[in-house]
Amino acid sequence: MNDKFNRLMPESEGPVLCYEISKPISREGYAENFLKLVTKAIETYGEVRVLTYFTSYRGWEEQAAEMDLIAHVEIGQFATKMAFVNTPEKEVMARLIKKPLIKGEVRFFTEDRLQDAIIWIKS
């Protein structure tokens, strides 16, 4: 899926959603694509695992960032694993602040360990 949110990677299957972030994160893309898929995974599997691979970070639209915080509160209890690859420093801090809202484990990987991150998120 290519859209305003970015690209759903082919490694996505079942409760595992892998995203490549190469564009600014828009409200439309976040709500219409990411949140809908996360909600569907939770409804179908009772959990969600998300891998976010930053290939070119260009920030968030303000409304998308607000939606992300609300989503962590509402669906964080269903997130069993979250992996962040090649994460910009600003995003590392944001994710660490939101970490207490996540039920499961959160890990950060360097870009050269993308395959390790995919294996981990699927295990």
Secondary structure, DSSP 8 states (H G I E B T S, - for coil): -BSSS-EE-TT-BTTEEEEEE-S-B-HHHIIIIIIHHHHHHHHHHS-EEEEEEESS---B-HHHHHHHHHHHHHHGGGEEEEEEES--HHHHHHHHHHGGG-SSEEEEE-GGGHHHHHHHHH-
